[in-house]
Amino acid sequence: MNEISLCMMTRDLCHILYQDWENDPAIYMDMNLFAPYRYSEEAVNRYFDAKQIPSRVLFAVMKDGKPIGEVQLKRIDYESKECVLSIHLQNDSVKGHGYGTCAERLALQYAFDVLGMVAVNADTVIKNTRSQHVLEKVGFQYRKEENGFKYYRIVR
């Protein structure tokens, strides 16, 4: 497997990532909401700008010098020392190779060692068994199922 790294997402990396993006039907509970992704410079700029808040860290998942996904640590609460992990890979060509597993491990290391979190939470749509498998592989524990989602937590 090629080396995977995380770097802070920049506007340019965000555009490169989303130019080859494909929406994944596995993350839609309601398939009536699913539509193929169409790149828009303005939409990517709005998306990137909306993520620039103190309670969120947005990383690019990098492989061979190119972004293949994004990882977010969001809803960062410095008082309770908890946050939520979110990951999305660019398209099926980069799924199933262990890149997401590696990226999640790196994000957890950052959450615990740099941000000082004591717990990280995550959730998935019930039908997204691939994501659930990766969460469990990196150490998340299943907590509950509610409103179409499965919830997970890892405590250090």
Contacts in CASP RR format, 6 or more apart in sequence:
PFRMAT RR
TARGET T0000
AUTHOR 0000-0000-0000
METHOD contacts of the structure
MODEL  1
MNEISLCMMTRDLCHILYQDWENDPAIYMDMNLFAPYRYSEEAVNRYFDA
KQIPSRVLFAVMKDGKPIGEVQLKRIDYESKECVLSIHLQNDSVKGHGYG
TCAERLALQYAFDVLGMVAVNADTVIKNTRSQHVLEKVGFQYRKEENGFK
YYRIVR
1 97 0 8 1.000
1 98 0 8 1.000
1 99 0 8 1.000
1 102 0 8 1.000
2 63 0 8 1.000
2 64 0 8 1.000
3 63 0 8 1.000
4 61 0 8 1.000
4 62 0 8 1.000
4 63 0 8 1.000
4 98 0 8 1.000
4 99 0 8 1.000
4 100 0 8 1.000
4 102 0 8 1.000
4 103 0 8 1.000
4 106 0 8 1.000
5 61 0 8 1.000
5 62 0 8 1.000
5 106 0 8 1.000
6 59 0 8 1.000
6 60 0 8 1.000
6 61 0 8 1.000
6 62 0 8 1.000
6 71 0 8 1.000
6 103 0 8 1.000
6 106 0 8 1.000
6 107 0 8 1.000
6 110 0 8 1.000
7 13 0 8 1.000
7 59 0 8 1.000
7 60 0 8 1.000
7 62 0 8 1.000
8 57 0 8 1.000
8 58 0 8 1.000
8 59 0 8 1.000
8 60 0 8 1.000
9 48 0 8 1.000
9 51 0 8 1.000
9 58 0 8 1.000
9 59 0 8 1.000
9 60 0 8 1.000
9 67 0 8 1.000
9 70 0 8 1.000
10 60 0 8 1.000
11 45 0 8 1.000
11 48 0 8 1.000
13 60 0 8 1.000
13 67 0 8 1.000
14 44 0 8 1.000
14 47 0 8 1.000
14 48 0 8 1.000
14 60 0 8 1.000
14 67 0 8 1.000
14 70 0 8 1.000
15 41 0 8 1.000
15 44 0 8 1.000
16 66 0 8 1.000
16 67 0 8 1.000
17 60 0 8 1.000
17 67 0 8 1.000
17 68 0 8 1.000
17 69 0 8 1.000
17 70 0 8 1.000
17 90 0 8 1.000
18 37 0 8 1.000
18 39 0 8 1.000
18 44 0 8 1.000
18 47 0 8 1.000
19 39 0 8 1.000
20 90 0 8 1.000
20 91 0 8 1.000
21 37 0 8 1.000
21 39 0 8 1.000
21 90 0 8 1.000
21 91 0 8 1.000
22 36 0 8 1.000
22 37 0 8 1.000
22 90 0 8 1.000
22 91 0 8 1.000
22 92 0 8 1.000
23 34 0 8 1.000
23 35 0 8 1.000
23 36 0 8 1.000
23 37 0 8 1.000
24 88 0 8 1.000
24 92 0 8 1.000
25 31 0 8 1.000
25 34 0 8 1.000
26 125 0 8 1.000
26 127 0 8 1.000
26 128 0 8 1.000
26 130 0 8 1.000
26 131 0 8 1.000
27 88 0 8 1.000
27 124 0 8 1.000
27 125 0 8 1.000
27 128 0 8 1.000
27 131 0 8 1.000
28 34 0 8 1.000
28 125 0 8 1.000
29 125 0 8 1.000
29 126 0 8 1.000
29 127 0 8 1.000
29 148 0 8 1.000
48 58 0 8 1.000
51 58 0 8 1.000
51 72 0 8 1.000
52 58 0 8 1.000
54 76 0 8 1.000
55 74 0 8 1.000
55 75 0 8 1.000
55 76 0 8 1.000
55 77 0 8 1.000
56 72 0 8 1.000
56 73 0 8 1.000
56 74 0 8 1.000
56 75 0 8 1.000
56 76 0 8 1.000
57 72 0 8 1.000
57 73 0 8 1.000
57 74 0 8 1.000
57 76 0 8 1.000
57 110 0 8 1.000
57 115 0 8 1.000
58 70 0 8 1.000
58 71 0 8 1.000
58 72 0 8 1.000
59 70 0 8 1.000
59 71 0 8 1.000
59 72 0 8 1.000
59 73 0 8 1.000
59 103 0 8 1.000
59 107 0 8 1.000
59 110 0 8 1.000
60 67 0 8 1.000
60 69 0 8 1.000
60 70 0 8 1.000
61 67 0 8 1.000
61 68 0 8 1.000
61 69 0 8 1.000
61 70 0 8 1.000
61 71 0 8 1.000
61 87 0 8 1.000
61 89 0 8 1.000
61 99 0 8 1.000
61 100 0 8 1.000
61 103 0 8 1.000
62 68 0 8 1.000
63 94 0 8 1.000
63 99 0 8 1.000
67 90 0 8 1.000
68 89 0 8 1.000
68 90 0 8 1.000
68 94 0 8 1.000
68 99 0 8 1.000
69 87 0 8 1.000
69 88 0 8 1.000
69 89 0 8 1.000
69 90 0 8 1.000
69 94 0 8 1.000
69 103 0 8 1.000
70 87 0 8 1.000
70 88 0 8 1.000
71 85 0 8 1.000
71 86 0 8 1.000
71 87 0 8 1.000
71 103 0 8 1.000
71 104 0 8 1.000
71 106 0 8 1.000
71 107 0 8 1.000
72 85 0 8 1.000
72 86 0 8 1.000
72 87 0 8 1.000
73 83 0 8 1.000
73 84 0 8 1.000
73 85 0 8 1.000
73 107 0 8 1.000
73 110 0 8 1.000
73 111 0 8 1.000
73 115 0 8 1.000
73 120 0 8 1.000
74 83 0 8 1.000
74 84 0 8 1.000
74 86 0 8 1.000
75 82 0 8 1.000
75 83 0 8 1.000
75 84 0 8 1.000
76 83 0 8 1.000
76 115 0 8 1.000
76 117 0 8 1.000
77 83 0 8 1.000
78 115 0 8 1.000
80 119 0 8 1.000
81 116 0 8 1.000
81 117 0 8 1.000
81 118 0 8 1.000
81 119 0 8 1.000
82 117 0 8 1.000
82 118 0 8 1.000
82 119 0 8 1.000
82 120 0 8 1.000
82 121 0 8 1.000
83 111 0 8 1.000
83 115 0 8 1.000
83 117 0 8 1.000
83 120 0 8 1.000
83 121 0 8 1.000
84 120 0 8 1.000
84 121 0 8 1.000
84 122 0 8 1.000
84 123 0 8 1.000
85 104 0 8 1.000
85 107 0 8 1.000
85 108 0 8 1.000
85 111 0 8 1.000
85 120 0 8 1.000
85 121 0 8 1.000
85 122 0 8 1.000
86 122 0 8 1.000
87 100 0 8 1.000
87 103 0 8 1.000
87 104 0 8 1.000
87 107 0 8 1.000
87 131 0 8 1.000
87 134 0 8 1.000
89 95 0 8 1.000
89 99 0 8 1.000
89 100 0 8 1.000
95 130 0 8 1.000
96 130 0 8 1.000
100 134 0 8 1.000
101 134 0 8 1.000
101 137 0 8 1.000
101 138 0 8 1.000
104 134 0 8 1.000
104 135 0 8 1.000
104 138 0 8 1.000
105 138 0 8 1.000
108 120 0 8 1.000
108 138 0 8 1.000
108 154 0 8 1.000
111 117 0 8 1.000
111 120 0 8 1.000
112 118 0 8 1.000
112 120 0 8 1.000
112 156 0 8 1.000
117 156 0 8 1.000
118 155 0 8 1.000
118 156 0 8 1.000
119 153 0 8 1.000
119 154 0 8 1.000
119 155 0 8 1.000
119 156 0 8 1.000
120 140 0 8 1.000
120 153 0 8 1.000
120 154 0 8 1.000
121 151 0 8 1.000
121 152 0 8 1.000
121 153 0 8 1.000
122 135 0 8 1.000
122 140 0 8 1.000
122 151 0 8 1.000
122 152 0 8 1.000
122 153 0 8 1.000
122 154 0 8 1.000
123 149 0 8 1.000
123 150 0 8 1.000
123 151 0 8 1.000
123 152 0 8 1.000
124 131 0 8 1.000
124 132 0 8 1.000
124 135 0 8 1.000
124 149 0 8 1.000
124 150 0 8 1.000
124 152 0 8 1.000
125 131 0 8 1.000
125 148 0 8 1.000
125 149 0 8 1.000
126 145 0 8 1.000
126 148 0 8 1.000
126 149 0 8 1.000
126 150 0 8 1.000
132 142 0 8 1.000
132 150 0 8 1.000
132 152 0 8 1.000
135 152 0 8 1.000
136 142 0 8 1.000
136 152 0 8 1.000
138 154 0 8 1.000
139 154 0 8 1.000
140 152 0 8 1.000
140 153 0 8 1.000
140 154 0 8 1.000
141 152 0 8 1.000
141 153 0 8 1.000
141 154 0 8 1.000
142 150 0 8 1.000
142 151 0 8 1.000
142 152 0 8 1.000
143 151 0 8 1.000
143 152 0 8 1.000
143 153 0 8 1.000
144 150 0 8 1.000
144 151 0 8 1.000
145 151 0 8 1.000
END
